[in-house]
Amino acid sequence: MNKIINHFTNENIILTDDAVKYLKSNDYPLECSKLITDYIKRNNLNISVLSLELINKFQSGE
């Protein structure tokens, strides 16, 4: 879990409390975290805070 939080921290992305709870409770894979940050970079999205709502949007492909 700490690897995932560190990954986002290293990318200068802050996780909201609800996002952290979700990632902890669902044993979220690090690879998915990398896919999210790659998508953010590739599309030049100005995202500095990642909430559970955004994680759900990424997972659903929105």
C-alpha positions in Angstrom: 0.0 0.0 0.0 2.8 2.4 0.8 4.3 1.9 -2.6 1.0 3.1 -4.1 0.9 6.2 -1.9 4.6 6.9 -2.6 4.0 6.5 -6.3 1.4 9.2 -6.3 3.5 11.4 -4.0 6.4 11.1 -6.3 4.2 12.2 -9.2 3.1 15.3 -7.1 -0.4 14.0 -6.8 -2.2 14.2 -3.4 -4.7 11.5 -2.5 -7.9 12.5 -0.7 -8.9 10.6 2.4 -11.6 8.7 0.6 -9.2 7.7 -2.1 -6.7 6.4 0.4 -9.4 4.3 2.2 -10.5 2.9 -1.1 -7.0 1.9 -2.2 -6.3 0.3 1.2 -9.5 -1.6 1.3 -9.4 -3.0 -2.2 -5.7 -4.0 -2.4 -5.3 -1.7 -5.4 -2.5 -2.9 -7.7 0.5 -0.6 -8.2 0.3 -1.2 -12.0 -3.2 0.5 -12.1 -1.8 3.5 -10.2 0.9 3.8 -12.8 -1.7 3.6 -15.6 -3.6 6.5 -14.0 -0.5 8.7 -13.7 0.6 7.8 -17.2 -2.9 8.7 -18.5 -2.8 12.1 -16.6 0.6 12.9 -18.1 -0.2 11.7 -21.6 -3.3 13.9 -21.8 -1.7 16.8 -20.0 -4.4 16.8 -17.4 -3.8 19.3 -14.6 -4.6 17.0 -11.7 -2.9 17.5 -8.4 -5.5 15.9 -6.1 -6.8 12.5 -6.8 -10.2 11.7 -5.3 -12.2 8.5 -5.1 -14.5 10.0 -7.7 -11.7 10.4 -10.2 -10.3 6.9 -9.5 -13.8 5.6 -10.3 -13.9 7.6 -13.6 -10.5 6.3 -14.6 -11.7 2.7 -13.9 -14.9 3.1 -15.8 -13.0 4.6 -18.8 -14.7 8.0 -18.7 
